[in-house]
Amino acid sequence: MTKYSFLVYHLDYEPFLDKLRELGIAHIIENNQEVSPEILEQFQQINQVNRVIRTLNNLEPDSPENKPAEKFTDGEELYQEVVTIQQKVETLNQSKALIQKQISDLSPWGNFDLDRLEKLRNQDIRVRLYTCQIRKFDPRWEEEYDLFRISEEGGQIYFALIEKGDQNIEINAEVFPIPSKSLEELKNSLTILEQDINHHEIRLEEIARNGIPAIENYRYHLIDSIEYSKAVHHTLSEMDNHLRIVEVWSPDHLKEELEEMLEQSEAVYIKSRPTSEDKVPVLLKNKKFSKDFEIIGDIYSLPKYGELDLTPFFAPFYALFFGFCLGDVGYGLMMLLGAILFKSKVPKKFKSIMNLVAYLGTATILFGLIG
């Protein structure tokens, strides 16, 4: 079992609980007290640390580390470094996308000398760039003006038109603005950006190899520092927010589904393993035969979290002992046939009881025949 604590806005409270129940999480502890800003900030901090840990866990280093492993001890400092690197990489990727678009737009024009264009402009000679669909290009333009075809691509034609002195030529084509950087300069800028991104990614891989335990220790420290029940009690009268705390105990096999739902809902949460002081709910996991005998164990006492479930051990002996005590073929047949007959008619929650009766009836028939 894993314990999750959530902060939920009061308008989303009921829908959030419904989503938890749809996942099959039944052990929900609802807390109707409101939450202070201090606690909200702590939850958000832990949530951010969780995101960083998941990001690092998902990294797959391209090559094994040849140099001696760096020792990381300060989890908080390491977490801040990862956040800073992620922010830088995000900014660099945005710049990279912009430059890639500029390169794509400029590629049909090829590489030209911006300094030479500036010198021509100083001599009152202006170069204007145009593009239009090939079918809309008028061949007479080449006869009437100083026009030079540059390239044709994707059904478009790209051409340059020269204006001198007071000329102000207007044609039915789209003007392409003279770029501030040449194609070669843009490609050089892209190379530098990619090198910077690669440098930061290598650093993240180094941290992913050896630094995750330190960040996890920092997360545990943050969790230990949240005494939210006491804080809520002292700050309840000062609250303007309408947030609620929800605690759940989730079986480990539902972990991925639950955390995927939390990522989609952007819920703020922390998770922790149970301690010896926690009253952890017990989820029994038995195979088909033993599972039907869990109701017998419920009558007496469920095992505590971490203790051995004895159901698989006592189930066969309980059936044999019951059959030995009753030992009557007639009663056994009544039990077996009654269980088979009513199993299809009873609600789902009672079907396991019918299975149990069938097992006990079979044991009764067996010992009746032996006797």
Sequence and secondary structure as in RCSB ss.txt:
>XXXX:A:sequence
MTKYSFLVYHLDYEPFLDKLRELGIAHIIENNQEVSPEILEQFQQINQVNRVIRTLNNLEPDSPENKPAEKFTDG
EELYQEVVTIQQKVETLNQSKALIQKQISDLSPWGNFDLDRLEKLRNQDIRVRLYTCQIRKFDPRWEEEYDLFRI
SEEGGQIYFALIEKGDQNIEINAEVFPIPSKSLEELKNSLTILEQDINHHEIRLEEIARNGIPAIENYRYHLIDS
IEYSKAVHHTLSEMDNHLRIVEVWSPDHLKEELEEMLEQSEAVYIKSRPTSEDKVPVLLKNKKFSKDFEIIGDIY
SLPKYGELDLTPFFAPFYALFFGFCLGDVGYGLMMLLGAILFKSKVPKKFKSIMNLVAYLGTATILFGLIG
>XXXX:A:secstr
 EEEEEEEEGGGHHHHHHHHHHTT  EEEEE     HHHHHHHHHHHHHHHHHHHHHH   SS   S       H
HHHHHHHHHHHHHHHHHHHHHHHHHHHHHHHGGG    HHHHHHHHHTTEEEEEEEEEGGG  THHHHHSEEEEE
EEETTEEEEEEEEETT     SSEEE   SS HHHHHHHHHHHHHHHHHHHHHHHHHHHHTHHHHHHHHHHHHHH
  HHHHHHHHGGG    EEEEEEEE GGGHHHHHHHHHHHT EEEEE   TTS         HHHHTTHHHHHHH
    TTS   HHHHHHHHHHHHHHHH  HHHHHHHHHHHHHHHTTS GGGHHHHHHHHHHHHHHHHHHHH 
